Protein backbone atom coordinates (compact mmCIF):
# COMPACT_ATOMS: atom_id res chain seq x y z
CA UNK A 1 0.00 0.00 0.00
CA UNK A 2 1.23 3.48 -0.72
CA UNK A 3 0.09 6.49 1.27
CA UNK A 4 1.16 9.97 0.18
CA UNK A 5 2.98 11.90 2.88
CA UNK A 6 3.95 14.97 0.81
CA UNK A 7 3.94 16.10 -2.78
CA UNK A 8 7.00 13.96 -3.56
CA UNK A 9 7.13 11.25 -0.89
CA UNK A 10 5.13 8.17 -0.11
CA UNK A 11 5.10 5.73 2.76
CA UNK A 12 5.12 2.16 1.45
CA UNK A 13 3.47 -0.25 3.91
CA UNK A 14 4.52 -3.87 3.38
CA UNK A 15 3.25 -5.66 6.51
CA UNK A 16 1.08 -5.27 9.60
CA UNK A 17 2.43 -6.68 12.87
CA UNK A 18 1.75 -6.54 16.60
CA UNK A 19 3.63 -3.66 18.19
CA UNK A 20 4.72 -5.97 21.02
CA UNK A 21 6.55 -8.16 18.51
CA UNK A 22 9.07 -5.39 17.78
CA UNK A 23 11.91 -5.48 20.28
CA UNK A 24 12.58 -2.03 21.81
CA UNK A 25 16.20 -2.09 20.59
CA UNK A 26 14.89 -1.55 17.03
CA UNK A 27 13.18 1.81 17.77
CA UNK A 28 14.98 5.02 16.88
CA UNK A 29 13.04 8.30 16.47
CA UNK A 30 9.36 9.19 16.75
CA UNK A 31 7.47 11.58 14.47
CA UNK A 32 3.85 12.69 14.38
CA UNK A 33 2.53 12.61 10.86
CA UNK A 34 -0.46 14.22 9.21
CA UNK A 35 -1.93 14.14 5.71
CA UNK A 36 -0.15 16.44 3.29
CA UNK A 37 -3.43 17.96 2.10
CA UNK A 38 -7.16 17.91 2.88
CA UNK A 39 -7.81 15.40 0.09
CA UNK A 40 -5.91 12.72 2.06
CA UNK A 41 -7.71 13.30 5.38
CA UNK A 42 -10.25 10.52 4.80
CA UNK A 43 -7.64 7.84 3.92
CA UNK A 44 -5.46 9.04 6.82
CA UNK A 45 -8.31 8.67 9.33
CA UNK A 46 -9.35 5.33 7.82
CA UNK A 47 -5.84 3.95 8.25
CA UNK A 48 -5.55 5.36 11.78
CA UNK A 49 -8.89 3.87 12.87
CA UNK A 50 -8.18 0.48 11.24
CA UNK A 51 -4.75 0.22 12.86
CA UNK A 52 -6.23 1.14 16.25
CA UNK A 53 -9.04 -1.40 15.96
CA UNK A 54 -6.77 -4.18 14.71
CA UNK A 55 -4.12 -3.43 17.34
CA UNK A 56 -1.44 -3.53 14.64
CA UNK A 57 1.32 -1.31 13.32
CA UNK A 58 2.20 -0.92 9.67
CA UNK A 59 5.79 -1.76 8.77
CA UNK A 60 6.74 0.70 6.10
CA UNK A 61 9.61 2.33 4.26
CA UNK A 62 10.09 5.82 2.93
CA UNK A 63 12.93 7.91 1.57
CA UNK A 64 13.99 11.20 3.14
CA UNK A 65 17.10 13.21 2.29
CA UNK A 66 18.43 10.43 0.08
CA UNK A 67 18.16 7.72 2.72
CA UNK A 68 15.62 4.91 3.00
CA UNK A 69 14.07 4.41 6.44
CA UNK A 70 12.35 1.39 7.93
CA UNK A 71 9.43 2.50 10.10
CA UNK A 72 6.54 1.40 12.28
CA UNK A 73 3.37 3.38 11.63
CA UNK A 74 0.98 3.20 14.57
CA UNK A 75 -2.27 4.78 15.69
CA UNK A 76 -2.62 7.07 18.67
CA UNK A 77 -5.74 8.88 19.86
CA UNK A 78 -6.30 11.20 16.92
CA UNK A 79 -3.17 10.82 14.82
CA UNK A 80 -0.64 8.50 13.29
CA UNK A 81 2.83 8.14 14.75
CA UNK A 82 5.77 7.10 12.61
CA UNK A 83 8.70 5.56 14.45
CA UNK A 84 11.89 5.00 12.55
CA UNK A 85 13.44 1.60 13.15
CA UNK A 86 16.97 0.31 12.92
CA UNK A 87 17.55 -2.18 10.13
CA UNK A 88 18.35 -5.73 11.34
CA UNK A 89 22.03 -5.42 10.36
CA UNK A 90 22.33 -2.28 12.53
CA UNK A 91 21.35 -4.12 15.71
CA UNK A 92 24.03 -6.15 17.43
CA UNK A 93 23.26 -9.68 18.55
CA UNK A 94 23.96 -9.76 22.31
CA UNK A 95 24.87 -13.47 22.15
CA UNK A 96 27.72 -12.59 19.79
CA UNK A 97 28.75 -9.33 21.47
CA UNK A 98 28.71 -10.19 25.18
CA UNK A 99 30.73 -12.84 26.96
CA UNK A 100 28.78 -15.64 28.53
CA UNK A 101 27.11 -14.34 31.66
CA UNK A 102 27.80 -15.91 35.04
CA UNK A 103 25.13 -18.51 35.75
CA UNK A 104 25.79 -18.84 39.48
CA UNK A 105 23.35 -18.58 42.35
CA UNK A 106 23.02 -14.76 42.27
CA UNK A 107 19.55 -15.04 40.78
CA UNK A 108 18.23 -17.26 43.55
CA UNK A 109 17.39 -17.26 47.25
CA UNK A 110 17.59 -14.28 49.61
CA UNK A 111 19.43 -12.01 47.16
CA UNK A 112 16.68 -12.41 44.60
CA UNK A 113 14.02 -11.76 47.23
CA UNK A 114 15.78 -8.55 48.28
CA UNK A 115 16.09 -7.44 44.67
CA UNK A 116 12.35 -7.99 44.16
CA UNK A 117 11.60 -6.02 47.36
CA UNK A 118 13.71 -3.12 46.05
CA UNK A 119 11.88 -3.16 42.72
CA UNK A 120 8.52 -3.22 44.51
CA UNK A 121 9.58 -0.34 46.78
CA UNK A 122 10.51 1.83 43.76
CA UNK A 123 7.48 0.85 41.66
CA UNK A 124 5.84 3.90 40.01
CA UNK A 125 3.58 4.91 37.16
CA UNK A 126 5.43 6.10 34.07
CA UNK A 127 5.39 9.91 33.98
CA UNK A 128 8.06 11.35 31.68
CA UNK A 129 7.64 14.80 33.26
CA UNK A 130 9.21 13.41 36.47
CA UNK A 131 12.60 13.03 34.80
CA UNK A 132 14.94 15.87 33.87
CA UNK A 133 18.31 16.09 32.21
CA UNK A 134 20.15 17.56 35.21
CA UNK A 135 23.44 17.76 33.30
CA UNK A 136 21.89 19.80 30.47
CA UNK A 137 20.11 22.06 32.97
CA UNK A 138 23.45 22.74 34.73
CA UNK A 139 25.16 23.52 31.40
CA UNK A 140 22.38 25.96 30.48
CA UNK A 141 22.68 27.59 33.91
CA UNK A 142 26.45 28.02 33.40
CA UNK A 143 25.94 29.46 29.90
CA UNK A 144 23.35 31.92 31.24
CA UNK A 145 25.68 32.95 34.10
CA UNK A 146 28.61 33.42 31.71
CA UNK A 147 26.43 35.49 29.33
CA UNK A 148 25.47 37.74 32.26
CA UNK A 149 29.16 38.30 33.04
CA UNK A 150 29.36 36.16 36.16
CA UNK A 151 32.70 34.60 37.05
CA UNK A 152 32.63 30.83 36.45
CA UNK A 153 34.84 28.68 38.66
CA UNK A 154 36.39 25.70 36.93
CA UNK A 155 36.02 22.51 38.95
CA UNK A 156 39.02 20.32 39.69
CA UNK A 157 39.23 17.35 37.41
CA UNK A 158 37.96 14.17 39.02
CA UNK A 159 40.54 11.48 39.65
CA UNK A 160 40.08 8.20 37.81
C-alpha positions in Angstrom: 0.0 0.0 0.0 1.2 3.5 -0.7 0.1 6.5 1.3 1.2 10.0 0.2 3.0 11.9 2.9 3.9 15.0 0.8 3.9 16.1 -2.8 7.0 14.0 -3.6 7.1 11.3 -0.9 5.1 8.2 -0.1 5.1 5.7 2.8 5.1 2.2 1.5 3.5 -0.2 3.9 4.5 -3.9 3.4 3.3 -5.7 6.5 1.1 -5.3 9.6 2.4 -6.7 12.9 1.7 -6.5 16.6 3.6 -3.7 18.2 4.7 -6.0 21.0 6.6 -8.2 18.5 9.1 -5.4 17.8 11.9 -5.5 20.3 12.6 -2.0 21.8 16.2 -2.1 20.6 14.9 -1.6 17.0 13.2 1.8 17.8 15.0 5.0 16.9 13.0 8.3 16.5 9.4 9.2 16.7 7.5 11.6 14.5 3.8 12.7 14.4 2.5 12.6 10.9 -0.5 14.2 9.2 -1.9 14.1 5.7 -0.2 16.4 3.3 -3.4 18.0 2.1 -7.2 17.9 2.9 -7.8 15.4 0.1 -5.9 12.7 2.1 -7.7 13.3 5.4 -10.2 10.5 4.8 -7.6 7.8 3.9 -5.5 9.0 6.8 -8.3 8.7 9.3 -9.4 5.3 7.8 -5.8 3.9 8.3 -5.6 5.4 11.8 -8.9 3.9 12.9 -8.2 0.5 11.2 -4.7 0.2 12.9 -6.2 1.1 16.2 -9.0 -1.4 16.0 -6.8 -4.2 14.7 -4.1 -3.4 17.3 -1.4 -3.5 14.6 1.3 -1.3 13.3 2.2 -0.9 9.7 5.8 -1.8 8.8 6.7 0.7 6.1 9.6 2.3 4.3 10.1 5.8 2.9 12.9 7.9 1.6 14.0 11.2 3.1 17.1 13.2 2.3 18.4 10.4 0.1 18.2 7.7 2.7 15.6 4.9 3.0 14.1 4.4 6.4 12.3 1.4 7.9 9.4 2.5 10.1 6.5 1.4 12.3 3.4 3.4 11.6 1.0 3.2 14.6 -2.3 4.8 15.7 -2.6 7.1 18.7 -5.7 8.9 19.9 -6.3 11.2 16.9 -3.2 10.8 14.8 -0.6 8.5 13.3 2.8 8.1 14.7 5.8 7.1 12.6 8.7 5.6 14.4 11.9 5.0 12.5 13.4 1.6 13.2 17.0 0.3 12.9 17.6 -2.2 10.1 18.4 -5.7 11.3 22.0 -5.4 10.4 22.3 -2.3 12.5 21.4 -4.1 15.7 24.0 -6.2 17.4 23.3 -9.7 18.5 24.0 -9.8 22.3 24.9 -13.5 22.2 27.7 -12.6 19.8 28.8 -9.3 21.5 28.7 -10.2 25.2 30.7 -12.8 27.0 28.8 -15.6 28.5 27.1 -14.3 31.7 27.8 -15.9 35.0 25.1 -18.5 35.8 25.8 -18.8 39.5 23.4 -18.6 42.4 23.0 -14.8 42.3 19.5 -15.0 40.8 18.2 -17.3 43.6 17.4 -17.3 47.3 17.6 -14.3 49.6 19.4 -12.0 47.2 16.7 -12.4 44.6 14.0 -11.8 47.2 15.8 -8.6 48.3 16.1 -7.4 44.7 12.3 -8.0 44.2 11.6 -6.0 47.4 13.7 -3.1 46.1 11.9 -3.2 42.7 8.5 -3.2 44.5 9.6 -0.3 46.8 10.5 1.8 43.8 7.5 0.9 41.7 5.8 3.9 40.0 3.6 4.9 37.2 5.4 6.1 34.1 5.4 9.9 34.0 8.1 11.3 31.7 7.6 14.8 33.3 9.2 13.4 36.5 12.6 13.0 34.8 14.9 15.9 33.9 18.3 16.1 32.2 20.2 17.6 35.2 23.4 17.8 33.3 21.9 19.8 30.5 20.1 22.1 33.0 23.5 22.7 34.7 25.2 23.5 31.4 22.4 26.0 30.5 22.7 27.6 33.9 26.4 28.0 33.4 25.9 29.5 29.9 23.4 31.9 31.2 25.7 32.9 34.1 28.6 33.4 31.7 26.4 35.5 29.3 25.5 37.7 32.3 29.2 38.3 33.0 29.4 36.2 36.2 32.7 34.6 37.0 32.6 30.8 36.5 34.8 28.7 38.7 36.4 25.7 36.9 36.0 22.5 39.0 39.0 20.3 39.7 39.2 17.4 37.4 38.0 14.2 39.0 40.5 11.5 39.6 40.1 8.2 37.8 
